[in-house]
C-alpha cells in the first residue's frame, strides 16, 4: 500500500486559497515596509518666523513612519469588533452556529490587532509626546477598555461548555463591547481638550501623494492579513464545534453499541446455561 493511501486523513485549516492569501499578505507587508521606511519622506514642515530669523522645521520627523502600521492596524481593529457585533446580532436573531463561530474568530483576531494598536501607539508616542503612556487620554483609555472587554469576552466563552448557552451569552457581551467602538473613534472629536491625539488626517485631507498612497496600501495589506487570520481561526473554531457536537454524538453511539453487544452476549450466555442445565 502506498504512503499516501496508508496515511490517515487529518483535519486541517489550510487550503490553496489561504496559501495564496498568506503569501500575498507577506509580500504586501514587505512592500509596505519598503514604502514606510525607505521611499516616503519624514514629516517635516517649514515654519516661517520672519525675515530676520531662519525658518523653523517642525513635524514628526521619522516617527511618522510608524503611523503607516499604527493607522491600518487601528482601522482593522474597528472592523474586527464591528464584525463581532454583526455576528452577535445574527446569533441572537437566527441562533446561527456559523455566525457564533464568526463572531468568536473576529473577537480573537480583533484583540490581537487592538493590542498591536496600543503597542505601536505607545512606541510612536514616546518621541512625539515624550511619554510612553498618558493616563487620562480619552483615546488611550477608551481603546484600553475596548481591549479589556473583548479579552473578557474570550475568557467568558471558555467558562461555558454548552454551545447554545455560550453563543447566546457571548453575543450579549459582544454587543455591550460594540457600544465602545464609536466612542473610541469619536473620542478625539468629543473630548479635544482631554487627549494628545490628533484628529483624523485622512478626514481632514492633511496627507497626500506618496504618504496617502502608503496609508491606503497599508490598509489593504492589513485587511488581507486580517482575512487570512479570520479564515484559519474560523476553521479552528468549526473543528472545535464539531468535536463538541458530532464527536460527542459519535461517542454516545459507540457506547450504546458496546452496551447492546454486552447485553446480547449476556443473554446468549444465560440461554446457553439454561439449555445446559435442562440437559
N, C-alpha and C positions, 0 to 999 in steps of 0.2 A: 504494500500500500504506500502511496506517495506521501511525502511530508505534508503537502497542502491538504490532502484528504484526511489524514490522521489528526491534524491539528484541530482542537475544539474551537467552536465559534466563541469569541469574546466580545461582549458589548463594548462599543467604543463611541466616543463623542466626535471623532474626526470624520471628515469626508473630503472629497475633491474640492467642493465649494469652500469649505473652511480653510483648506490648504492654500488655495489661491488667494483668499481674503487675507490670510495671515501673512503670506509673502508680500502681498501688495501693501499691507499695513507697515511692515518692516521697512520696505523700500521707501514708502512715503515718509516715514519717520526720519529716515536717514536724509532724505532730500530737505525736509523741514529744518533739520539741524544745520544743514549747509546754508540755507537761506537765513536762518535766525542768527547764526554766529559768524558767518563769513560774508554773505552778499549784501545784507542790509546794513545801513549806516547807524551809528549810535545816535541817540536822541540828543540833539544839540540845537539850541535856538539862540539867536543873537539879540541881545537887548541893548539898544542904543541909549547911551547915557549923556549925550550932548557932544558938542564939537570939541570940547577940551578934554574929554575923558574917553578912554578906549572902550569899545563895545564889550559888554559882559556876556559871557557864554553861560547859558542856563540849560536845564533839561536833565533827563535821567541818565544820560551817557550810555555806557554799555549795559547798565542794569535793565534797560528796556527790552533787551533780547530775551530775558526770561518770561516776559509777558506773552511771547509767541507760543509758549507752552501753558502758562498760567491761565490765559484767557480761554482757549478752547477747552481745557480741562474743566474749568468752571462751567462753561456752557453745557458740556456733556453731562455734568452733574445735575443740572436742572432738567435736562432731557430724561435722564435715567429715573429720577424721582417722580417726574411727571408721568412717565410710562408706568411706574409702580401705582400711581393714583388711578390711572385708566384701568389697569388690571384689577385693582381693588374694587372699583365700581362694578366691573364686569363680574367679579366673583360674587358680590352681594346681589346683583341683579339676575345673573344667569346660573350661579353656582357652578362655574366652569373650572374644571381642574387645569385646563390649558392656560387660562388666564391667571390662576393662582400661581402656577409654575413660572409664568412670565413675570408676574409682579415680584416674586421672590428673587428671581435672577436679576431683575432690574435694580432691586434694592441692594443686593450684594455688590454688583458692579458699581452702582452709584456710590456706595460707601467708599469703595476704592478710589474713585475719582474725586470724591469730596475730601478724602484725606490728602490726596495729591494737591488739591486746590489750596488747602490750608498750609501744606508744607512749602509749595512753591511761592505762595503769597508771603509767607514768613521770610523766606530767603530773599525775595525781592525787596521786602520792606526794610531789611537791615541797612543797606546803603542809602535808601531813599528817605526813610523816616528815622534812621539812626536807632532802630529798635527792632527786635525780632517779633515782638508781640505787644499789642496795645489793648489792655483791658478797658472795656467801656466803649470801644469802637463798635458801632452797631453792625457793620458788615461782618466783622470778625465774630462777634458774639452770636448773631443770628445764624451764621454759617456753622459755627461750632454746635449750636443747639440742634440744627438740622442733622449734622453728623451723628450726634449722640442719640437722637430719636431713632434713626434708622439702624444704628448698632443695637439699640434696644429692640427694634422690630425683628432683627435677625435672631437675637437671643431669645425673644419671646416665642418665635416659631419652634425653637428647639425644645421648649418645655412641654409641648403637646404631642401626643402620639396619634390621636385621632385626626386623620387628614381633613375631614369635613369641619370639625371644630377649629382646627388650626387655620384653615383657609378663611373662615368667617371672621374670627377674632383678629387675625393678622391684617385683613382688609380694613377693619376699623382703625387699627393703629396706623396703617399706611395712609389713610385719608386724613387722620389727625396730623401726621407729619407733613402732608402735602400743603396744609394751610401755611406752613412756614416758607414755602418756595417763593411766592410773590413778595413776602415780607423781606426775604434776603435780597431779592433782585431790586426792589424799590427802596431799600433802606437808605442808600446814599442820596436819594431824592427827598425822602420824607424827613430824614434827620441829618441835614447837611452840616449842622454845627456839632455833630457828635460822631464824626468819622473822619479819618485821614484819607479815605479812598476818594479817588476822583470819579466823576460821573462817566457814563458810557462814552468812550471815544468814538465808537462806530456810530452811535446815535447822534452825536454832536458833529460827526464828519470832520474830526480833527486829525484823521490819518488818511493817507492817500498813497498812490503809486505802489512801490515795492513793499512798503510797510503794510498797506491794506491787503495786497495780494498774499503776503506771508501769513497774516492773521486768518484770512479766509481759508487758505490752504491748510493751515493748522487745524481749523475746524473740520475739514474734510478728512484729514488723517486720523484725528482722534475719534471721529464718528465711525470710521472703518474699524479702529481698534475696539471701540465700544460694541460694534456689531459682532465682531469676532468673539469677544468675551461673552456676549449675551448668548450666542448660539451654543457655545460649549457649556455655559452654566445652565442653560435651559435643558440641554440633553442630559446633563448630570442629574438635574432635578427630576427629569422624567424617569430616568433609571431608578432613582430613589423611590419615586412614587410607585413604579412597577414592583419594586421589591416589597414595599409596604402592603400593596393590594394583591396583585397577581401571585407574588411569591408566597404570601400567607395562605391564599386560597389553595395553591398547589400543595402546600404543606398539609393543610387540613384534609384535602382529598387523599393524599398519600397515607396520612394517619388513619383515615376511615377505611381505606383499602386494607391496611395492615390489621386493623381491628376485625374487619369482616373475615379476613383469612384466618385469624386466630380463632374466631368463633366457629368457623366452618371446620377447622381442624379439631376443635374440642368436641363438636357434635359428632364428627366421624369417629373419634376415639371412643366416645361414650356408646355409640351404636355397636362398635366392634366389641367392646367389653360386654355389652348386654347379650350379643349373639354368642359370644364365647361362654358366658355364664349359663345360658339356656341349653347349650350343648352338654 
